[in-house]
Amino acid sequence: MASRKKMLVVGARGITGHEGGVEKFAEEFCKRASEIIDVEATCLKHDDRAHSSVRVHVTGTFGFGKTDKILYYMKAAWLCLTGRYDYVFLLGINSAALGLFTRLNPRRRPLVTVRSGSIDYLLPKWGRLAKFYFRFSEKTMRFADHVIAVSPSIQRHLSRKAIAATLVRNGITRDEGAVETQRVGALAVGRITSQKNYSVLVEAASVLNSTPVTIVGGPDKTNEIDVLSSDIVRRGLVNLRMEGALNRQEVYERLRKAAVFVNCSIHEGMSNSVLEAIQCGAPVLLSDIDANRDLQLPDVHYFDPNNGTQLADLIEQALLDPESFTVNRNLFPDWDEVVETILAKIGVSNDNDIHPIHNRESSKAVAA
């Protein structure tokens, strides 16, 4: 039997249990792709929970400005320049420029795929130097063999930059978990960052009075959590709490018990937490931005991200009539389909005569 081909995945801080859209994608992708090819991934630190079939390159952290991934990208550049890979998969525009190093690799020229999940340089938290780098890195996507956009709005953005991209959305997990009937309160999930726009949820909580509102997510490197905490104290809110970062299973538990899920972001790629809420059967309310409109849900799900009073009113409506705000999970692909689509686009063939990824469970059922 011929040896399996190799892929390097760069861009995620880790591949198991980490917060962030890139990390969620990397976790879902790596554990599935490693069934048919050898997968290696760069990570900031060792994670004992990492999928056993994925080789992890631990890089360590070194802070500079608003990033702690300087060593990470130095290690990734070296691997791209010297490694023997058939495929290099770069996650995010901040990783895209590494594709240039693969062209200098004297040992092997791998096929390079870049996945764009967010337009980071639009965020106000980045300084001029960072924004310049992100714009430059995005331009280098033109030299990639394949480009994948996670949402229609990102695909349109890349098209305006003369970068052809294939649309492959994020997925959901079609588990058969029990449907929770005793749902309580409003829930938001995501890191405490300015782009998540939790201030509008704080305003809504002040209108809702006794309705419990919970935010699950760890802080970023800015002072956003201090700003929110001060606002909560100033308003004297006792119905809003911030639980910090939780592992994914705990997040799923919260989603299954939430009476309504709220995404109030002013900037997104394609929110995994929204898809997870849909996956768990929670009614959803979404800020009216392009990324959330890409989900193509009825208008009733959307609210003005600058209007806390409107959000409070919609939360009350969702509590009274949850079915009108619940989304059919079958409208979205599962992660097996997503990963198989990406591998097919990249040109990864299944040389090991095992079942296609999305048929694993059905194949087991037939065998039984």
C-alpha positions as CSV (number, residue, x, y, z in Angstrom):
1,M,0.0,0.0,0.0
2,A,1.3,3.5,-0.9
3,S,2.2,5.7,2.0
4,R,-0.4,8.3,2.9
5,K,-0.1,11.9,1.8
6,K,0.7,14.6,4.4
7,M,-1.0,17.9,5.2
8,L,0.1,20.7,7.4
9,V,-2.7,22.8,9.1
10,V,-1.7,26.3,10.3
11,G,-3.7,29.1,11.9
12,A,-5.5,27.6,15.0
13,R,-4.1,28.1,18.5
14,G,-5.0,24.5,19.2
15,I,-7.2,21.7,17.8
16,T,-9.2,20.6,20.9
17,G,-11.5,22.5,23.1
18,H,-10.3,26.1,22.4
19,E,-12.4,29.2,22.0
20,G,-12.6,30.8,18.6
21,G,-14.0,30.1,15.2
22,V,-10.7,29.0,13.7
23,E,-10.0,26.6,16.6
24,K,-13.5,25.1,16.3
25,F,-13.0,24.5,12.6
26,A,-9.5,23.1,13.1
27,E,-10.8,20.6,15.7
28,E,-13.6,19.4,13.4
29,F,-11.4,19.3,10.3
30,C,-8.3,17.6,11.7
31,K,-10.0,14.7,13.4
32,R,-11.9,13.9,10.2
33,A,-9.2,14.5,7.7
34,S,-6.7,12.5,9.7
35,E,-8.8,9.4,8.9
36,I,-7.6,9.5,5.3
37,I,-4.4,11.5,5.3
38,D,-1.6,12.2,7.7
39,V,-2.3,15.6,9.4
40,E,0.1,17.8,11.3
41,A,-0.9,21.0,13.0
42,T,0.8,23.9,14.7
43,C,-0.4,24.7,18.3
44,L,0.6,27.3,20.9
45,K,1.0,24.7,23.6
46,H,0.7,21.0,24.2
47,D,-2.8,19.7,24.7
48,D,-3.2,16.2,26.1
49,R,-6.7,16.1,24.7
50,A,-5.6,16.6,21.1
51,H,-6.8,14.0,18.6
52,S,-4.3,11.1,18.8
53,S,-4.0,10.7,15.1
54,V,-2.8,14.3,14.6
55,R,0.9,15.2,15.0
56,V,1.1,18.5,16.9
57,H,4.0,21.0,16.6
58,V,4.1,22.9,19.8
59,T,5.5,26.4,19.3
60,G,5.1,28.2,22.7
61,T,4.0,31.7,23.1
62,F,5.7,35.1,22.8
63,G,3.7,38.3,23.2
64,F,4.2,41.2,20.8
65,G,1.6,44.0,20.5
66,K,-1.8,42.3,20.5
67,T,-0.7,38.8,19.4
68,D,1.1,36.0,21.2
69,K,1.7,34.0,18.0
70,I,5.1,35.4,16.9
71,L,6.9,32.1,17.6
72,Y,3.9,30.2,16.2
73,Y,4.3,31.8,12.8
74,M,8.1,31.6,12.8
75,K,7.8,27.8,13.4
76,A,5.0,27.5,10.7
77,A,7.1,29.4,8.2
78,W,10.0,27.0,8.8
79,L,7.8,24.0,8.3
80,C,6.4,25.5,5.1
81,L,9.9,26.2,3.9
82,T,11.5,22.9,4.7
83,G,8.8,20.3,5.3
84,R,7.8,17.4,3.0
85,Y,4.0,18.1,2.7
86,D,1.7,17.3,-0.1
87,Y,-0.8,19.9,1.2
88,V,-0.6,23.0,3.3
89,F,-3.9,24.4,4.7
90,L,-3.7,27.9,6.0
91,L,-6.6,29.1,8.2
92,G,-7.3,32.8,8.1
93,I,-5.8,35.8,6.2
94,N,-3.2,36.2,9.0
95,S,-1.8,32.9,7.9
96,A,-2.2,33.3,4.1
97,A,1.2,34.9,3.5
98,L,2.9,31.7,4.7
99,G,1.9,30.3,1.3
100,L,4.8,32.3,-0.2
101,F,7.3,30.1,1.9
102,T,6.0,27.0,0.3
103,R,7.0,28.3,-3.1
104,L,10.6,28.5,-1.8
105,N,10.6,24.9,-0.5
106,P,13.5,23.1,-2.3
107,R,12.2,19.7,-1.1
108,R,8.6,19.7,-2.2
109,R,6.1,22.2,-3.5
110,P,2.8,21.4,-1.8
111,L,-0.7,22.4,-2.9
112,V,-1.7,25.5,-0.8
113,T,-5.2,26.1,0.3
114,V,-6.3,29.2,2.3
115,R,-9.6,29.4,4.2
116,S,-10.9,32.9,4.9
117,G,-13.2,33.0,7.8
118,S,-13.1,36.7,8.7
119,I,-11.8,40.1,7.4
120,D,-9.7,40.9,10.4
121,Y,-8.3,44.2,9.3
122,L,-11.8,45.8,9.6
123,L,-11.6,45.4,13.3
124,P,-10.7,48.6,15.2
125,K,-8.5,46.8,17.7
126,W,-5.6,46.4,15.2
127,G,-3.0,49.1,14.6
128,R,-1.7,50.3,11.3
129,L,1.1,47.8,11.0
130,A,-1.2,44.9,11.7
131,K,-3.8,46.1,9.2
132,F,-1.1,46.6,6.6
133,Y,0.1,43.0,7.2
134,F,-3.4,41.6,7.0
135,R,-4.1,43.4,3.7
136,F,-0.8,42.2,2.3
137,S,-1.5,38.6,3.5
138,E,-4.9,38.7,1.9
139,K,-3.4,39.7,-1.5
140,T,-1.1,36.7,-1.4
141,M,-4.2,34.4,-1.6
142,R,-4.0,35.0,-5.4
143,F,-1.0,32.7,-5.4
144,A,-2.8,29.9,-3.5
145,D,-3.9,26.8,-5.4
146,H,-7.4,27.0,-3.7
147,V,-9.2,29.6,-1.6
148,I,-12.2,28.8,0.5
149,A,-14.6,31.4,1.8
150,V,-16.7,30.5,4.9
151,S,-19.7,32.8,4.0
152,P,-21.2,34.5,0.9
153,S,-20.3,38.0,2.1
154,I,-16.6,37.0,2.4
155,Q,-16.7,35.3,-1.0
156,R,-18.1,38.6,-2.5
157,H,-15.4,40.5,-0.7
158,L,-12.6,38.3,-2.1
159,S,-14.2,38.5,-5.5
160,R,-13.9,42.3,-5.4
161,K,-10.2,41.8,-4.6
162,A,-9.9,39.6,-7.8
163,I,-9.5,36.4,-5.6
164,A,-11.7,33.5,-6.7
165,A,-13.0,31.5,-3.7
166,T,-15.2,28.5,-3.3
167,L,-18.0,28.9,-0.7
168,V,-17.9,26.2,2.0
169,R,-19.9,27.1,5.1
170,N,-19.3,25.9,8.6
171,G,-21.2,22.8,9.8
172,I,-23.2,21.5,12.7
173,T,-23.0,18.2,14.5
174,R,-26.2,16.1,14.0
175,D,-26.2,14.4,17.4
176,E,-29.3,12.8,18.8
177,G,-29.2,14.4,22.2
178,A,-32.3,14.7,24.2
179,V,-34.4,17.8,23.6
180,E,-34.5,20.0,26.7
181,T,-38.0,21.2,27.5
182,Q,-37.2,23.3,30.6
183,R,-35.4,26.2,29.0
184,V,-34.6,29.3,31.0
185,G,-33.2,32.8,30.2
186,A,-31.1,34.3,27.4
187,L,-27.6,33.1,26.5
188,A,-24.7,34.6,24.5
189,V,-21.5,32.6,23.7
190,G,-18.2,34.1,22.5
191,R,-15.0,35.7,23.7
192,I,-15.4,39.1,25.5
193,T,-14.3,41.3,22.6
194,S,-15.6,44.7,21.3
195,Q,-16.8,43.1,18.1
196,K,-19.1,40.8,20.0
197,N,-21.0,44.0,21.0
198,Y,-22.1,42.7,24.4
199,S,-22.9,46.2,25.5
200,V,-26.3,46.0,23.7
201,L,-27.1,42.8,25.6
202,V,-26.3,44.6,28.9
203,E,-28.7,47.3,27.8
204,A,-31.3,44.7,27.0
205,A,-30.8,43.0,30.3
206,S,-31.6,46.3,32.1
207,V,-34.9,46.4,30.3
208,L,-35.7,42.8,31.0
209,N,-35.4,43.2,34.8
210,S,-35.9,39.6,36.1
211,T,-35.1,37.6,33.0
212,P,-31.7,35.9,33.5
213,V,-29.1,36.7,30.9
214,T,-25.8,34.8,30.7
215,I,-22.6,35.5,28.7
216,V,-20.2,32.5,28.3
217,G,-16.7,33.4,27.0
218,G,-13.3,34.3,28.2
219,P,-11.7,37.8,27.9
220,D,-9.4,38.9,25.1
221,K,-6.3,41.0,25.6
222,T,-8.2,44.3,25.6
223,N,-10.0,45.9,28.5
224,E,-13.5,45.1,27.1
225,I,-14.4,42.9,30.1
226,D,-13.6,45.8,32.5
227,V,-15.8,48.1,30.4
228,L,-18.7,45.6,30.5
229,S,-18.3,44.9,34.2
230,S,-18.3,48.6,35.0
231,D,-21.5,49.1,33.0
232,I,-23.2,46.1,34.7
233,V,-22.3,47.6,38.2
234,R,-23.4,51.1,37.1
235,R,-26.8,49.8,36.0
236,G,-27.1,47.6,39.2
237,L,-28.0,44.5,37.1
238,V,-28.5,41.3,39.1
239,N,-30.0,39.3,36.2
240,L,-26.8,39.3,34.1
241,R,-23.8,37.2,34.8
242,M,-20.6,36.4,32.9
243,E,-19.5,32.8,33.4
244,G,-16.1,33.0,31.7
245,A,-14.8,30.4,29.3
246,L,-16.3,26.9,29.5
247,N,-15.3,23.7,27.7
248,R,-17.4,22.8,24.6
249,Q,-19.6,20.2,26.4
250,E,-20.5,22.7,29.1
251,V,-21.3,25.2,26.4
252,Y,-23.6,22.6,24.7
253,E,-25.3,22.1,28.1
254,R,-26.0,25.8,28.4
255,L,-27.3,26.0,24.8
256,R,-29.7,23.1,25.4
257,K,-31.1,24.8,28.5
258,A,-31.3,28.4,27.0
259,A,-34.7,29.8,26.3
260,V,-33.2,32.0,23.6
261,F,-29.7,32.4,22.2
262,V,-28.4,35.9,21.2
263,N,-25.6,36.8,18.8
264,C,-25.2,40.6,19.0
265,S,-21.9,40.9,17.1
266,I,-21.1,43.8,14.9
267,H,-18.4,41.7,13.1
268,E,-18.4,38.0,12.3
269,G,-17.2,35.5,9.8
270,M,-19.8,32.7,10.1
271,S,-20.5,32.2,13.8
272,N,-20.0,28.6,15.0
273,S,-21.8,29.5,18.2
274,V,-25.0,30.4,16.2
275,L,-24.8,27.1,14.4
276,E,-24.3,25.3,17.7
277,A,-27.3,27.0,19.1
278,I,-29.3,25.8,16.1
279,Q,-27.8,22.4,16.6
280,C,-29.0,22.3,20.2
281,G,-32.5,23.5,19.3
282,A,-32.3,26.9,21.0
283,P,-34.4,29.8,19.6
284,V,-32.0,32.3,18.0
285,L,-31.8,36.1,17.7
286,L,-29.1,37.6,15.6
287,S,-27.7,41.1,15.0
288,D,-28.6,42.4,11.6
289,I,-25.1,42.3,9.9
290,D,-24.0,40.7,6.6
291,A,-22.5,37.6,8.3
292,N,-25.7,36.8,10.1
293,R,-27.8,37.6,7.1
294,D,-25.7,35.0,5.2
295,L,-27.6,32.4,7.2
296,Q,-30.7,33.4,5.3
297,L,-33.1,33.1,8.2
298,P,-36.5,34.9,8.3
299,D,-36.5,38.6,9.3
300,V,-38.0,37.8,12.7
301,H,-34.6,36.5,13.9
302,Y,-32.7,39.8,13.3
303,F,-32.4,43.0,15.4
304,D,-30.6,46.3,15.2
305,P,-27.2,45.7,17.0
306,N,-27.4,49.2,18.4
307,N,-30.9,48.9,19.9
308,G,-31.0,47.2,23.3
309,T,-34.7,48.0,23.7
310,Q,-35.6,46.2,20.5
311,L,-33.4,43.2,21.5
312,A,-35.2,43.1,24.9
313,D,-38.6,43.1,23.1
314,L,-37.5,40.2,20.8
315,I,-36.2,38.2,23.8
316,E,-39.6,38.5,25.5
317,Q,-41.3,37.5,22.2
318,A,-39.0,34.4,21.9
319,L,-39.7,33.4,25.5
320,L,-43.5,33.5,24.8
321,D,-43.3,31.9,21.3
322,P,-40.1,29.9,21.0
323,E,-41.2,27.9,18.0
324,S,-41.3,31.1,15.9
325,F,-37.6,31.6,16.6
326,T,-36.3,28.0,16.3
327,V,-34.4,27.1,13.2
328,N,-34.6,23.7,11.4
329,R,-31.1,22.2,11.8
330,N,-31.5,20.2,8.6
331,L,-31.1,23.5,6.6
332,F,-27.3,23.3,7.3
333,P,-24.6,20.8,6.4
334,D,-23.0,18.7,9.1
335,W,-19.2,18.7,9.7
336,D,-18.7,15.4,7.9
337,E,-20.2,17.0,4.7
338,V,-18.1,20.2,5.2
339,V,-14.8,18.4,5.6
340,E,-15.5,16.0,2.7
341,T,-16.3,19.0,0.4
342,I,-13.1,20.7,1.4
343,L,-11.0,17.6,0.8
344,A,-12.6,17.1,-2.6
345,K,-11.9,20.7,-3.5
346,I,-8.3,20.5,-2.4
347,G,-7.9,17.3,-4.4
348,V,-7.3,14.8,-1.5
349,S,-8.4,11.4,-2.6
350,N,-9.3,8.5,-0.4
351,D,-6.6,6.0,-1.3
352,N,-7.2,3.8,1.7
353,D,-10.6,2.3,0.5
354,I,-12.4,3.4,3.6
355,H,-15.9,4.8,3.6
356,P,-16.4,8.4,2.8
357,I,-16.4,10.6,5.9
358,H,-20.1,11.4,5.7
359,N,-21.1,7.8,5.3
360,R,-19.2,6.5,8.4
361,E,-22.3,6.2,10.6
362,S,-24.6,4.8,8.0
363,S,-22.0,2.3,7.0
364,K,-21.8,1.1,10.6
365,A,-25.6,0.8,10.7
366,V,-25.6,-1.3,7.5
367,A,-22.9,-3.6,8.9
368,A,-24.9,-4.0,12.1
